[in-house]
Amino acid sequence: MTVDIHKSDGPQDGPRDVTRVAPESIKAIPVRHYGRYVSAVVAIGVLVALVYAFAQGDVNWDAVPDYFFDSQILTGVKNTVVITVLAMLLGVVLGIVLAVMRLSKNPVTSAIAWFYIWFFRGTPVYVQLLVWFNLGIVFEYINLGPIYKDEWSSFMTPFLCALLGLGLNEAAYMAEICRAGLQSVDEGQTEAAHALGMSHGRTLRRIVVPQAMRVIVPPTGNEVINMLKTSSLAVAVQYTELLRATQNVSQTSGATVEMLFLAAVWYMILTSVLSIGQYYLERYYARGSSRSLPPTPFQRIRVNLLSLGRPKGGVA
Amino acid sequence: MTRTVKDSDMNGTPMVRAEGVHKSFGAAHILKGIDLEVAPREVFCLIGPSGSGKSTFLRCINHLEKINAGRLSVDGELVGYRQKGDKLYELKDSEVARKRRDIGMVFQRFNLFPHMTAIENIMEAPVQVGGETKAVARARAERLLDRVGLADKAGHYPSRLSGGQQQRVAIARALAMEPKLMLFDEPTSALDPELVGDVLDVMRDLAQDGMTMIVVTHEMGFAREVGDALVFMDDGVVVESGHPREVLTNPQHDRTKSFLSKVL
């Protein structure tokens, strides 16, 4: 460009000119993406049709807020949370044991762990729940020798059915997650610990497990969220969790579909809370591995609020 | 300058004695009969081409690898076994672990614990294995960090340290158990050239203090200057041994000559 050549022979006003003469921005006719218009119109059309359909349907929307904090519903929510936490706890503890068994040099324990995982991952959890529920048909009593003896029906409550059905199934998945986590830790770490005179157990507890947590925590968070939703299958064993509670209400109120919507909203609230918890847990276990952690949403909001008052580019 | 090994040390129990040590991984025969002795307070250098078995031999000394044949002893005691009459009994894991406390090891890839700060790395073994209180362990860890020139890095995680700094923390970590023998497995091979000097300085300082050291290395300058004895290994056997200056300047075997011509 001729302007540049002209400027370059006046060295003292060169830098000033650079800031004054901004490059001319390109003015061109943009390509029209007609396909985008079409797909947007189609998508909006489908959405409108759906909303219209539900508006035409005989839905008593008021029933959702009316029953949202109904005592039966709240009991269901509480039971859903309780069974999720306890089944998950059983799954994690048993899963760690299975993972260690699977990685052990003892061929018997390793084979047993393999078989357990194969069996519980290979059958649907719904079938497992029904099996626990119907075991009463084949066992009349439970007899643990001198420790415990009772009739099967009073021993195997709906709660225990749900806990065993969900927890034992979860253990198989947790075992695989823990195994992957333990194996992800560099072998040099174990060697360094052994060379310092640390025993196998201490090496596992102090060196390997803390590092494996970074790999274990994210998928475990997903498992908790999955468990919360899968716990609705406990309806099959008469356990009064959230879904069953809404069904009980709909029998008396007659608002069947509305109560299902209500259940869906409660599930979404609970899973959203869990997602936030998982985010902070992952941050905690990332320490030492990444040089600076990304800001949390709250930190990001605070930074954004602070920079609102300033003019753009004020950072420099 | 280099210390001369005292005659009294030579007459006592050797720190490490290997007799006909063999080691194979499956079909791969790595060590084919190693015989050597390392005297107390000696800096013993192992050199040789990669795959010659020097690192494997080093790892046998603290039983990270099990030997298949021969006898290997540290300070007069067999490594990994107990002898009763003419029978050998394998040691329990806890007994092996106890013996390893007296042998410090420094790895090529540092192997610091990434979830602990520098000082926590050094305190870990004294507190967990040695049963020391945290205060005592911390005081010594601070002295050791100061000794390797990293007193200001105590609270840093390994990911925030350079390779040379990590390796110096790793040396301090090994020293925290107050070992009688230190094993160095190519301690400077993974470092950028300008960081090698700091690590070698720490090792030189350690040698001056009279620590018994076995060093697998490619640093011929270090071997010549600090080493008391040097062994050239190739293909699982000891080809040549002697005082570093003699072997490095006047090698006798063709294999030694050809190796040295490539690295010097």
Contacts between the chains, C-beta under 8 A, distances in Angstrom:
chain1	res1	chain2	res2	distance
A	186	B	111	7.6
A	188	B	107	6.3
A	188	B	109	5.6
A	188	B	111	4.1
A	189	B	111	6.2
A	189	B	113	6.7
A	191	B	64	5.9
A	191	B	107	7.2
A	191	B	111	6.6
A	192	B	105	7.7
A	192	B	107	6.5
A	192	B	111	3.8
A	192	B	112	7.6
A	192	B	113	7.3
A	192	B	170	8.0
A	193	B	113	7.9
A	194	B	64	6.6
A	194	B	97	7.2
A	194	B	100	6.6
A	195	B	62	5.9
A	195	B	64	6.7
A	195	B	100	6.0
A	195	B	103	7.4
A	195	B	104	7.6
A	195	B	105	4.0
A	195	B	174	7.7
A	196	B	100	7.1
A	196	B	101	7.4
A	196	B	124	7.2
A	196	B	125	4.0
A	196	B	129	6.5
A	196	B	173	7.3
A	196	B	174	7.5
A	196	B	177	6.4
A	197	B	97	5.0
A	197	B	98	6.6
A	197	B	99	7.9
A	197	B	100	4.4
A	197	B	101	3.6
A	197	B	125	6.4
A	197	B	129	4.8
A	197	B	177	6.6
A	198	B	97	6.6
A	198	B	125	6.7
A	198	B	128	6.3
A	198	B	129	5.6
A	199	B	93	6.4
A	199	B	94	6.0
A	199	B	97	5.0
A	200	B	93	6.0
A	202	B	128	5.9
A	202	B	129	7.4
A	206	B	124	6.9
A	206	B	128	6.0
A	207	B	113	5.8
A	210	B	115	4.9
A	211	B	113	7.9
A	211	B	114	6.8
A	211	B	115	5.7
A	287	B	115	7.3
A	287	B	157	7.7
A	288	B	114	5.3
A	288	B	115	4.8
A	288	B	116	7.5
A	288	B	157	4.3
A	288	B	158	7.6
A	288	B	159	6.3
A	289	B	114	6.4
A	289	B	115	7.8
A	289	B	159	6.7
A	290	B	159	7.7
A	291	B	159	6.2
A	291	B	160	6.7
